[in-house]
Amino acid sequence: MATTSSDSQLTDVWGALRQRRRAGLVPYLTAGFPTLAESQDALRAADEQADVLEVGVPFSDPLADGPTIQAATFRALANGMTLPGTLQLIADARLTTPVVLFTYFNPVLQYGVDRLLRDAADIGVAGLLLTDLPSGADPAVERAVQGSSLDLIRLVAPTTPPARLECALAGAEGFVYLIARLGVTGASTSLATDLEASVARVRRATTLPIAVGFGVSTPAQARAIAALADGVVIGSALVDVLGRDGVAAAGRFLSAIRAALDAG
Amino acid sequence: MSLPHVLPPETAIGGRFGPYGGRYVPETLVAALDDLIELYDAARSDPAFWTEYHDLLRDVVGRPSCLSEAPRLSDRVGARVLLKREDLNHTGAHKINNAIGQALLARRMGKRRIIAETGAGQHGVATATICARFGLECVVYMGEEDVARQALNVYRMQLLGATVVPVTSGTRTLKDATNEALRDWVTNVPTTHYIIGSVVGPDPFPRMVRDFQSVIGVEARAQVLERTGALPATVVACVGGGSNAIGMFAGFLQDDAVALVGVEAAGEGIATGHHSATLSAGRPGVLHGSMSYLLQDADGQIRPAHSVSAGLDYPGVGPEHSWLHDAGRVTYHAVDDREALDAFQLMARLEGIIPALETAHAIAWMTRPHPPWTREQTVLLCLSGRGDKDVAHVAAAVGKLA
């Protein structure tokens, strides 16, 4: 595990970004896609550009995901990827960037929550985001994550009303993942017009850094978000390039985003 | 005869049945579920809501549904069999009871767009029917495989003004139709209500759908008492997601002497792995927003279900069934495709009733050799739907098995 000055890799990364007035780049990749070998190469390529890496555990019923990540998920499952396989992949890739494990709850439940927290901590995973475990849904699980060395990453949606924000962010650690628009994951040509208000609303409720995702697909969009938020999540657009044009193209795509952020 | 609908006592605490149920959904849906819970809890204790509901059940559905003797099936089974005739409901199954209740709620919320998932198509037809009556937009998600095996119901939905969206992802059946409906809901939640068709999904759906279906059990209990002067010895219903069963059982949960039996689909046989016998062969996990028994592999990936009956072809089951299973209050059995096909034909010949293939599973269990019932004992069957939709499919399946 990387040496850290606090007990959270994510706090350190976002703190350093803030000092350098830089927006964080948070790529998402589905573990095991497009092939087991290329998945590891893709993680390493993303590692060079990323400030935080989100690694998605494939699940048979990705109900929060749009067509791109669904397709990647089904490919990854066909390649034999599993939750233990994802942990192995992360360990083998020897990444320098803090990793957030991005997963639906059932694979974690079957693996064992405590066992996962232990095994993920052992290989240096920094955070856990459970797509279908909103705040308050399963307090025992939430407490277990908070009590571990992994940060509990919370999602906030455009539909999260002001009255729920406090609850939705209760016990949030590391950073907040703000969903830019209603809907499932997927690239979009336009960003939500009310994003600025959404970010401001979340800012008032938390001091944690805010990363914005869902639908970000171009350097221009990334730069626009960087002006409002602390970080940009690039998921479907990256998975799309990786699936269509391969690892090298995915790396170039991320460097273009990186350049846009650094110019912003 | 008009029966007052008294809701059975609530069995869920904080949205859970024991450890099952809950609300495992993306954050985007939490606010909508909070709103729905608030609205439903208010409606549940509002007599005006239930009056409107029952007026519609009478006018649109033709309730109360009748209780029929089944003399020749009784001879075969060795007990007095009574049939709760949900097959005689308008649209041909119990699904309309729930669709009407939820459409009323959608109207109270001011939501003009309705989405639904459907397997056999019965829930889709029921939803399309009430949307036509209320003038609401209706979109039904249906697995591509089910679109093919339930062509008649697809056309019925279209006639009723609904848009049927074939779902091509994953297993192309009810499970993935539900995923796609949830994706639509996440995207359009401010304007759209999702009418889930069974006692599955996040809280409040399992208890809300149960309440709307409990009209089956409340009516049946009163009708059996009136007819026979006693409670039935056994109550039998088929279980996919389990809405007709939970609605029927809700009327009898307090009657400890009444044995409750749920019948799942064993498909090609539990040993083959191609089945939908979630309670008989699954283990607890989280799918579609709630904790319940599931068919899944060691890694927590959901395994494809199989049944000759599209309505039972689902790898999960309602969380209240999981709880009743663990508590031992309901006994669950599994019946395979061949037994169900035999019972489908048997029921037609013995009673002049073509049952839904789903219901045929429950009939098949009744006709198995049993610890002796007596002719004085009553066995109550929830005849959850009629089989017109299945005739072509059965003709093909029987031909293949012969």
Chai-1 contact restraints between the chains, C-beta under 6 A:
chainA,res_idxA,chainB,res_idxB,connection_type,confidence,min_distance_angstrom,max_distance_angstrom,comment,restraint_id
A,S60,B,Q301,contact,1.0,0.0,6.0,A-B,restraint_1
A,S60,B,I302,contact,1.0,0.0,6.0,A-B,restraint_2
A,D61,B,N179,contact,1.0,0.0,6.0,A-B,restraint_3
A,D61,B,I302,contact,1.0,0.0,6.0,A-B,restraint_4
A,L63,B,N179,contact,1.0,0.0,6.0,A-B,restraint_5
A,L63,B,L182,contact,1.0,0.0,6.0,A-B,restraint_6
A,A64,B,P26,contact,1.0,0.0,6.0,A-B,restraint_7
A,Q70,B,S169,contact,1.0,0.0,6.0,A-B,restraint_8
A,T82,B,D299,contact,1.0,0.0,6.0,A-B,restraint_9
A,F105,B,Y24,contact,1.0,0.0,6.0,A-B,restraint_10
A,F105,B,V286,contact,1.0,0.0,6.0,A-B,restraint_11
A,N106,B,G285,contact,1.0,0.0,6.0,A-B,restraint_12
A,N106,B,V286,contact,1.0,0.0,6.0,A-B,restraint_13
A,N106,B,G300,contact,1.0,0.0,6.0,A-B,restraint_14
A,P107,B,G300,contact,1.0,0.0,6.0,A-B,restraint_15
A,L109,B,G285,contact,1.0,0.0,6.0,A-B,restraint_16
A,Q110,B,G300,contact,1.0,0.0,6.0,A-B,restraint_17
A,D132,B,Y24,contact,1.0,0.0,6.0,A-B,restraint_18
A,D132,B,V25,contact,1.0,0.0,6.0,A-B,restraint_19
A,P134,B,E27,contact,1.0,0.0,6.0,A-B,restraint_20
A,P134,B,V30,contact,1.0,0.0,6.0,A-B,restraint_21
A,A137,B,R23,contact,1.0,0.0,6.0,A-B,restraint_22
A,A137,B,Y24,contact,1.0,0.0,6.0,A-B,restraint_23
A,L155,B,E27,contact,1.0,0.0,6.0,A-B,restraint_24
A,A157,B,E27,contact,1.0,0.0,6.0,A-B,restraint_25
A,A157,B,T28,contact,1.0,0.0,6.0,A-B,restraint_26
A,T159,B,T28,contact,1.0,0.0,6.0,A-B,restraint_27
A,T159,B,A31,contact,1.0,0.0,6.0,A-B,restraint_28
A,P161,B,A31,contact,1.0,0.0,6.0,A-B,restraint_29
A,L182,B,T187,contact,1.0,0.0,6.0,A-B,restraint_30
A,G183,B,T187,contact,1.0,0.0,6.0,A-B,restraint_31
A,V184,B,R183,contact,1.0,0.0,6.0,A-B,restraint_32
A,V184,B,V186,contact,1.0,0.0,6.0,A-B,restraint_33
